[in-house]
Amino acid sequence: MVSPIIMPLHKAGIKDIELVGGKNASLGEMLQHLTPLGVRIPQGFIITVHGYNKFIRFNKLEVLIGDQLATIIPDNIASLQAAGAAIRQMIHRSPFPPEMIDQISDAYDELSELYKELCTDVAVRSSATAEDLPDASFAGQQDTYLNVRGIDQLLTSIKHCFASLFTDRAISYRKGFGYDHFKIGLSVCIQKMVRSDVGSSGVSFSLDTESGFKDAIVINGAYGLGELIVQGTLSPDEFIVFKPSLQQGFPAIIEKKLGTKEKKMIYGEEPGERVAIVNTTSKERARFCLPDHQVLLLATWVMEIEKYYSAVHQRWCPMDVEWALDGFTHELFVVQARPETIHSRRRPGNYTEYRLTDSDRSSKVLAQGIAVGDKAASGRVRILHSIHQQELHTVVFNPGDVLVTDITDPDWEPIMKKAAAIITNKGGRTCHAAIVARELGVPAIVGCGHITTTLQEDQLITASCAEGETGWVYDGAIAFEVTRHETDDFAPTETPILLNVASPDRAFRFAALPSKGVGLAREEFIINNYIKVHPLALLHHRELGDEGLSKSIATITQGYASEEEFFVEKLAQGIGKIAAAFYPHRVLVRFSDFKSNEYYNLLGGSHFEPEEENPMIGWRGASRYYSPQYKEAFLLECQAVKLAREKMGLKNIAVMIPFCRTVKELLQVYEAMAAGGLERGKDGLEVVLMAELPSNIIMAREFARHIDGFSIGSNDLTQLVLGLDRDSSLVAHIYDERNEAVKSMIAMLIQTAREANIKVGICGQGPSDFPDFAQFLVEMGIDSISVTPDSYYKTAKAIHHIEQAMKVMTA
């Protein structure tokens, strides 16, 4: 039987990896099994590994390639570059066998006829036999050529793909994984181009790429062809979709971030120019590159792809999917899919926390960008503007140095292996630097802007990705602690331990802890960090005559139909991301509890906030919600909660009312909530009262008739029981949640609540700071304890010990 040189793409499958490579096998498999489910994939044909081998044998290149590989000196980048360049040049200069040219020409003509074109434009993609495997992606190691038209361009591009099997990065990557260079073959896919040059394109993962959270689909996209996203040359739009809600029929986009999308790659207009990079228009930058219905369609496809490949591999198989939207037909296509190979290989159950211990580090900030991973590292800066600086020995890069550069591509991989951290001017969460950094387990901060001019050669710095979605670059070696826990190390407790979660950016990471949900999600953090504008300023800025304010608000709210929609959707997305992370456990969302001085500091806040002598006990919490001066802003909060619960399907969200002084005030808040579309008990909505005022304790029996539970706010309760200002350093030495007066009030509340058959939890800082205080709460019979994530382990240990001791005492 004659080995085939050409194979229709739809005839390939997983069983054919040795013949067509991982990428082509995956595309063919999807064409056969996922197209019937509605997933669109462009047709094409394949140059098989036999075709590649025929080319190599025809030109007698085996020995010549082997000789060049033998000259490579371990860890010597110059020798690697010299050998790679020589091999590629040999391949470029070698001719195709005549019969191979004939078969490629015939297949190309058939593809053009299929799409009713005289000369169709195609993408020419390399596919190695060790690529896109569940245990090693080899992603980006070989080349892709876009907008190839005509047989001459096609043959040249195929030859370049053959040569890309011996790029420096590919040779280095194979050596790192221990693969024999001659046991890996190359196949090439010739696939109909999707006209994303006038549409959009991007990548999608069927898990959160930073935390490994399984129930999220992360989609990045921008206008034009997708290469700029992979290269990290631009900041793309980002969408996160929650799988369980989508499966239940809810359009659950739980986060949308508008990227700058400052450039796009389109078809070239000059003779011989296949692609060109141009600036996007201001209108393009101000809107999302994918409408919501296309985001949800793509997310549905990604779920189907993950489901199929998980069944094929008989284990969870998260996927990395490339997509393209045709700007002419407005049809969405999947153009590649490969197994994700980082989080899927990690052993579940371990939890590693990096925590910076320098409390004065804010004065040492040099730059910020997008955090990749959750680690921190210190090292000496090595600024490389080109990978060839290594070849010329103008910069010596030692293991443990920090790589600082504009962007990276696969050629940088040998250097990146040595780096303690990677920092780039450009890039997003799915750029090349981010993908490789995750695979190497190296912290990376991408999209910093001008980091190559901000930092100095040989400067000692710390790169921290341990503080949320923002990565921080600090001057000097900043002290940090690394704590590693296994799930088996967490002491089991009968008292449920919940988490206090401020930042939605870190919620997916915290979901790895074996908690029972969230006892406090603060709206203030979301408003302050995601919205940044006083809600009344959003609603009334045009009436103020402040042109600077209006201009700032217009910039912040771009991509949304109105300022009101911006506030509601942004707040809903922040709440929704936290609720999704801990689904189906309850997530208790506290309505906003800014003080007037804090609201004043929001953009536009000075126009709406009074000056109070003591804002800590002034116009805050419940008293704002029904007030004529603030009620319309509170209604936006209610609409956001309603959106997250009803449209996103996150019915595990409950709400908490803070700083509510009287029962009458509580009922007034309920009236305001109803005007905003929220009613206690409707669709299972629970309302919890924050017990932080002496009146909440003294009148607990009356409050209990109207609520579903109490949550002790020990911070304010301590302040008001002891009669001190917790913001004052002059009386800070008196402030202590463990004071007997405070403990007596807590014990009184727990007893009264038990008699009223209503549950009591705590979300104040006390149990996080003092394990003995947590033990006291358990002894009093509290129903749940909510702590900060960094104190989960020590609190669980303390609770476990007291529970065991209590069992011994009652035995």
DAMOQUI-V974411 format. One record per residue. RES is the residue in one small letter. PSI is psi in degrees with one decimal (* if undefined). Layout:
# DAMOQUI-V974411
res=[RES/RES]
psi=[PSI/PSI]
This chain:
# DAMOQUI-V974411
res=[m/v/s/p/i/i/m/p/l/h/k/a/g/i/k/d/i/e/l/v/g/g/k/n/a/s/l/g/e/m/l/q/h/l/t/p/l/g/v/r/i/p/q/g/f/i/i/t/v/h/g/y/n/k/f/i/r/f/n/k/l/e/v/l/i/g/d/q/l/a/t/i/i/p/d/n/i/a/s/l/q/a/a/g/a/a/i/r/q/m/i/h/r/s/p/f/p/p/e/m/i/d/q/i/s/d/a/y/d/e/l/s/e/l/y/k/e/l/c/t/d/v/a/v/r/s/s/a/t/a/e/d/l/p/d/a/s/f/a/g/q/q/d/t/y/l/n/v/r/g/i/d/q/l/l/t/s/i/k/h/c/f/a/s/l/f/t/d/r/a/i/s/y/r/k/g/f/g/y/d/h/f/k/i/g/l/s/v/c/i/q/k/m/v/r/s/d/v/g/s/s/g/v/s/f/s/l/d/t/e/s/g/f/k/d/a/i/v/i/n/g/a/y/g/l/g/e/l/i/v/q/g/t/l/s/p/d/e/f/i/v/f/k/p/s/l/q/q/g/f/p/a/i/i/e/k/k/l/g/t/k/e/k/k/m/i/y/g/e/e/p/g/e/r/v/a/i/v/n/t/t/s/k/e/r/a/r/f/c/l/p/d/h/q/v/l/l/l/a/t/w/v/m/e/i/e/k/y/y/s/a/v/h/q/r/w/c/p/m/d/v/e/w/a/l/d/g/f/t/h/e/l/f/v/v/q/a/r/p/e/t/i/h/s/r/r/r/p/g/n/y/t/e/y/r/l/t/d/s/d/r/s/s/k/v/l/a/q/g/i/a/v/g/d/k/a/a/s/g/r/v/r/i/l/h/s/i/h/q/q/e/l/h/t/v/v/f/n/p/g/d/v/l/v/t/d/i/t/d/p/d/w/e/p/i/m/k/k/a/a/a/i/i/t/n/k/g/g/r/t/c/h/a/a/i/v/a/r/e/l/g/v/p/a/i/v/g/c/g/h/i/t/t/t/l/q/e/d/q/l/i/t/a/s/c/a/e/g/e/t/g/w/v/y/d/g/a/i/a/f/e/v/t/r/h/e/t/d/d/f/a/p/t/e/t/p/i/l/l/n/v/a/s/p/d/r/a/f/r/f/a/a/l/p/s/k/g/v/g/l/a/r/e/e/f/i/i/n/n/y/i/k/v/h/p/l/a/l/l/h/h/r/e/l/g/d/e/g/l/s/k/s/i/a/t/i/t/q/g/y/a/s/e/e/e/f/f/v/e/k/l/a/q/g/i/g/k/i/a/a/a/f/y/p/h/r/v/l/v/r/f/s/d/f/k/s/n/e/y/y/n/l/l/g/g/s/h/f/e/p/e/e/e/n/p/m/i/g/w/r/g/a/s/r/y/y/s/p/q/y/k/e/a/f/l/l/e/c/q/a/v/k/l/a/r/e/k/m/g/l/k/n/i/a/v/m/i/p/f/c/r/t/v/k/e/l/l/q/v/y/e/a/m/a/a/g/g/l/e/r/g/k/d/g/l/e/v/v/l/m/a/e/l/p/s/n/i/i/m/a/r/e/f/a/r/h/i/d/g/f/s/i/g/s/n/d/l/t/q/l/v/l/g/l/d/r/d/s/s/l/v/a/h/i/y/d/e/r/n/e/a/v/k/s/m/i/a/m/l/i/q/t/a/r/e/a/n/i/k/v/g/i/c/g/q/g/p/s/d/f/p/d/f/a/q/f/l/v/e/m/g/i/d/s/i/s/v/t/p/d/s/y/y/k/t/a/k/a/i/h/h/i/e/q/a/m/k/v/m/t/a]
psi=[129.7/130.5/132.7/140.6/-35.6/141.5/132.0/139.9/-38.9/-6.9/-13.6/158.7/179.8/-33.9/-12.5/20.2/-42.0/-19.0/-36.2/-0.9/164.5/-43.1/-47.2/-36.8/-40.2/-43.5/-45.0/-40.4/-42.9/-39.4/-38.1/-42.3/-20.2/-21.4/-40.4/-20.8/2.7/-5.5/123.2/130.6/129.7/144.1/165.2/-167.0/168.5/136.4/113.5/171.8/-32.1/-37.4/-43.2/-46.8/-36.8/-41.7/-46.6/-44.6/-39.3/-35.6/6.4/50.9/-9.7/-51.6/-41.5/-40.5/-44.4/-39.7/-40.9/-41.2/-32.8/-17.4/-7.8/127.0/127.9/133.9/15.7/102.2/-35.5/-41.3/-35.4/-45.0/-40.0/-44.6/-43.8/-44.5/-40.8/-41.7/-45.5/-38.2/-38.8/-42.5/-43.0/-35.5/-8.6/142.6/160.3/148.5/140.6/-42.6/-26.2/-39.2/-42.1/-45.7/-38.3/-41.8/-44.0/-43.5/-37.3/-40.6/-40.5/-39.8/-41.1/-39.5/-36.2/-39.4/10.7/43.5/147.8/-33.8/91.9/148.4/137.1/161.0/135.5/111.0/131.8/148.4/105.4/156.2/-14.2/25.5/149.8/37.6/157.5/-23.5/-10.0/118.4/-35.6/23.5/135.9/5.7/-28.5/169.4/159.6/141.9/129.3/157.2/51.4/128.7/126.9/153.2/-34.7/-47.8/-37.3/-47.3/-41.4/-42.2/-38.9/-42.5/-40.1/-36.1/-44.2/-45.7/-29.1/-8.9/-16.1/33.5/161.3/-44.3/-36.3/-42.4/-46.0/-42.7/-43.6/-39.9/-39.2/-34.2/-3.0/26.9/139.3/126.1/-32.0/-2.5/5.4/124.6/166.8/135.7/160.5/133.3/129.0/109.2/139.3/130.6/134.5/134.6/58.5/-8.5/-28.4/12.1/-125.8/169.4/171.2/-159.6/156.7/142.9/143.6/25.5/166.6/123.7/-21.0/-45.6/-19.9/8.3/125.0/-24.8/14.7/145.1/121.4/124.3/125.2/142.2/159.6/171.6/150.0/-169.8/153.6/-3.6/-33.2/-29.2/-45.7/-40.8/-22.5/22.3/-13.5/166.7/111.4/167.0/151.9/137.8/140.2/128.3/137.9/117.6/-52.9/-40.0/-41.4/-39.1/-27.6/5.9/13.6/137.0/79.7/69.4/105.5/-5.3/138.2/127.6/127.4/117.0/167.4/-31.6/50.3/-17.0/166.3/152.8/128.0/176.9/138.2/147.8/-17.2/152.7/128.5/-0.9/108.2/-44.0/157.8/152.7/125.8/163.4/144.3/161.7/163.6/-34.4/-39.8/-40.6/-25.7/-2.8/160.3/145.4/-13.6/130.1/158.8/-39.9/-31.0/-35.6/-46.0/-35.9/-46.3/-42.3/-39.0/-42.7/-43.8/-39.7/-41.8/-40.2/-44.9/-43.4/-42.9/-48.9/-28.5/-38.2/-39.2/-44.2/-5.1/36.6/166.1/126.9/84.3/150.2/149.3/113.3/131.6/137.5/162.1/139.8/118.6/120.3/-17.5/-47.4/-14.0/25.4/142.8/142.9/149.0/126.7/-13.4/154.2/132.1/153.8/139.4/136.1/13.7/-68.8/-30.4/-19.4/-9.7/143.5/124.5/152.0/-23.1/148.2/115.4/129.3/127.8/125.8/120.5/134.0/-3.2/106.8/-15.3/17.5/-18.5/-28.6/-7.6/8.8/128.9/-33.8/168.5/158.4/-156.5/123.8/134.6/116.3/-171.0/25.2/176.0/152.0/149.4/152.1/177.0/138.3/131.9/109.8/116.6/119.3/-17.6/144.1/-23.5/-10.4/-29.7/-42.1/-34.6/-3.1/26.9/-21.7/129.4/117.9/115.9/152.8/133.9/-5.5/161.8/119.8/121.4/120.7/176.5/-63.9/169.5/159.9/179.3/-20.8/-19.9/-8.6/-39.9/-35.5/-42.0/-29.7/-29.9/-16.2/142.6/-30.5/161.2/130.8/130.2/154.9/-43.4/171.7/160.7/-170.3/-20.2/18.7/172.2/-45.5/-40.1/-44.1/-47.4/-39.4/-42.2/-43.9/-36.3/-12.2/29.6/133.9/138.6/143.0/113.8/161.2/37.1/-13.1/-81.0/42.4/-29.5/-19.2/-19.5/-40.6/160.1/145.8/133.0/5.1/136.7/123.2/169.7/129.4/119.6/119.8/19.5/10.6/28.4/-157.4/-22.1/130.7/138.4/136.7/120.5/149.7/130.8/-178.6/104.9/131.8/137.6/156.7/146.2/119.8/126.8/129.3/145.4/151.4/-35.4/-20.9/-21.4/119.7/130.2/140.8/149.3/-27.9/119.3/133.7/124.4/176.7/145.1/118.1/119.4/-47.5/122.0/-27.3/-27.7/1.0/-42.3/-35.3/-44.6/-20.5/-17.5/-20.0/145.3/53.6/172.9/24.0/-161.8/123.6/-13.3/114.8/115.6/122.6/-28.6/-39.1/-42.3/-44.8/-43.0/-35.7/-25.5/-37.5/-48.7/2.5/140.9/130.8/-35.0/-29.3/-36.4/-40.8/-27.8/15.7/-29.9/-26.9/-13.2/-21.1/19.3/95.6/-37.1/-42.2/-46.7/-39.1/-42.4/-42.2/-38.6/-38.7/-44.5/-37.2/7.8/143.5/-7.9/150.2/-29.3/164.8/-37.4/-44.3/-39.8/-51.0/-49.3/-45.7/-41.0/-44.6/-41.2/-38.9/-40.0/-46.0/-44.5/-36.5/-40.7/-44.0/-37.9/-39.2/-32.9/9.0/137.7/10.4/153.2/139.1/116.8/109.4/120.7/128.0/160.7/139.7/41.0/146.8/165.3/-35.4/-29.3/-41.3/-34.7/-34.7/-12.4/155.5/124.1/-2.3/-28.6/-21.3/-14.8/-10.6/137.8/163.6/119.2/144.0/-39.8/81.1/-19.8/-30.4/31.1/-131.7/87.8/166.9/-136.6/-34.7/-20.5/-36.1/-36.6/-2.5/135.5/-27.0/-15.3/-13.0/-40.9/-28.6/-39.0/-34.7/-32.2/-38.9/-43.5/-41.5/-34.9/-44.1/-42.7/-42.7/-45.6/-38.0/-45.1/-44.4/-38.9/-11.7/19.2/72.8/-1.6/0.9/126.8/165.1/154.0/136.9/119.0/158.1/56.3/113.9/-33.0/162.9/-37.5/-41.1/-39.1/-44.4/-32.1/-35.9/-40.6/-38.6/-41.3/-41.0/-43.8/-37.0/-25.4/5.4/11.5/129.1/130.1/131.2/-23.8/126.4/31.2/14.4/121.6/145.7/125.5/140.2/131.1/117.0/94.8/1.8/145.7/-32.6/-31.8/-33.3/-47.1/-37.7/26.5/-38.3/-39.5/-43.4/-39.1/-23.7/-15.1/7.9/172.5/0.8/164.5/148.8/116.4/124.5/87.6/-22.4/-57.0/-32.6/-43.0/-43.5/-46.3/-27.6/-40.5/-7.1/46.8/159.8/113.1/-7.2/-6.8/123.5/-19.4/-27.1/14.0/-29.5/-15.9/-25.1/119.2/115.2/-20.2/4.3/140.9/-32.0/-42.1/-45.7/-35.2/-40.1/-40.0/-44.2/-38.2/-43.1/-45.1/-40.8/-46.0/-41.9/-38.6/-40.4/-31.5/2.3/46.4/144.8/153.3/129.9/-177.8/138.5/4.5/173.9/-20.8/-54.1/-28.0/-36.5/-32.4/102.8/-33.2/-29.0/-39.3/-38.9/-39.8/-44.0/-39.7/-42.4/-33.6/-11.7/27.1/150.6/-27.9/156.3/128.1/128.9/166.8/147.0/-35.3/-13.2/9.3/-48.1/-49.4/-33.0/-43.4/-40.1/-44.3/-41.8/-42.0/-44.3/-44.4/-35.3/-40.7/-39.8/-39.6/-35.2/-40.4/-40.9/-32.4/-3.0/*]
